[in-house]
Amino acid sequence: ADTIGGAVGRVFDLPAYPTDAEWAAATADVDEKIVYVSSGVGSFCTFADATDAVAFDRKMAVALQAESHFCESVVESGGGGAAPRRACHVGFDVPRGVATDRDCEAMREEAGDPRSFEARFDRRSPVGGEKRAPA
């Protein structure tokens, strides 16, 4: 057992892009109050049950839509003492849903390659970035 912040717990290793079933199986016999998962934390593949995956995607679509508008101050180049203006962005690239992109083995084979991770995102604009709106 390992000590984590003064508490005793176990360390679990999961593959990159684990499914919910793999998380559940790895931690099925947990009695500890604290469990440390040393891998697979920053990634998730899908739910074993396709109905759960569809429900998750539906909820995430609402959350991503709500978080897709933001503004920032932009200073024009060329000097002249122009005041900063505000540039607003609408939309951003979003990961494909877990109900659609379910090839966990392919994700694991490509783990660590940022280009392969980015390829799993749907583009919001033809150039693959944000759509800009005048402030």
Summary of the structure (lengths in Angstrom):
residues: 135
radius of gyration: 20.5
end to end distance: 55.4
largest distance: 66.7
contacts: 307
relative contact order: 0.16
helix: 26%
strand: 24%
